Amino acid sequence: MLRARPAASPTVVSEAWLLGALGEIDDAFEVLARAEEEYQGLLCYTGLPGFDPLRADPRFTALEQRLELPSALRGGQP
């Protein structure tokens, strides 16, 4: 249903969470890239455990570095 929304709708960051959990890693990163282009504030939640399936991918590390989030929000230690 998430993909049934109108094309002009903002990207739903939780869609990347769901895609990662389903093993659709490339699709998850496409969603995150769109969310980043749209300056979606919910990208700060990438530190939550739901994004763990994406953490081993170098694209996730690069995303975290671009977002310049404090380590506590990235799931790391303060």
C-alpha positions in Angstrom: 0.0 0.0 0.0 2.9 2.4 0.6 3.7 2.3 -3.1 0.1 3.1 -4.0 0.4 6.7 -2.8 0.4 9.5 -5.3 3.8 10.1 -7.0 4.1 13.6 -5.6 3.7 12.4 -2.0 6.7 12.6 0.3 8.8 9.5 0.8 7.9 7.4 3.8 11.1 6.6 5.6 9.4 3.6 7.4 9.1 2.0 3.9 12.9 1.6 4.0 12.6 -0.1 7.4 10.1 -2.5 6.0 12.0 -3.2 2.8 15.2 -3.9 4.8 13.3 -6.3 7.1 12.1 -8.1 3.9 15.6 -8.4 2.6 15.0 -5.9 -0.2 18.2 -4.0 0.5 18.6 -2.1 -2.8 15.0 -1.0 -2.7 15.4 0.2 0.9 18.4 2.3 -0.1 16.4 3.8 -3.0 13.8 4.9 -0.5 16.4 6.4 1.8 18.0 8.2 -1.2 14.6 9.8 -2.1 14.0 10.7 1.5 17.4 12.4 1.7 16.8 14.3 -1.5 13.5 15.5 0.1 15.2 16.5 3.4 12.9 14.2 5.3 13.4 14.8 9.0 12.4 11.2 9.9 15.8 10.1 8.5 17.1 10.8 12.1 15.4 7.6 13.1 17.8 5.4 11.1 19.5 4.8 14.4 16.6 2.6 15.5 17.0 -1.2 15.6 14.6 -1.6 12.6 17.3 -0.4 10.3 19.8 -3.0 11.5 19.5 -5.1 8.4 21.0 -2.1 6.4 23.9 -1.3 8.7 26.5 -3.7 7.2 26.1 -2.0 3.8 28.6 0.8 3.1 25.8 2.9 1.7 24.3 3.1 5.2 27.6 4.3 6.7 27.8 6.9 4.0 24.2 8.0 4.7 25.0 8.4 8.4 28.1 10.5 7.6 26.1 12.7 5.2 23.4 13.2 7.8 26.0 14.2 10.5 23.8 12.7 13.2 25.1 12.5 16.8 26.3 9.0 17.5 23.4 8.4 20.0 20.9 8.9 17.1 23.0 6.6 14.9 22.6 3.7 17.4 26.1 4.2 18.7 27.4 5.2 22.1 27.4 8.9 23.0 
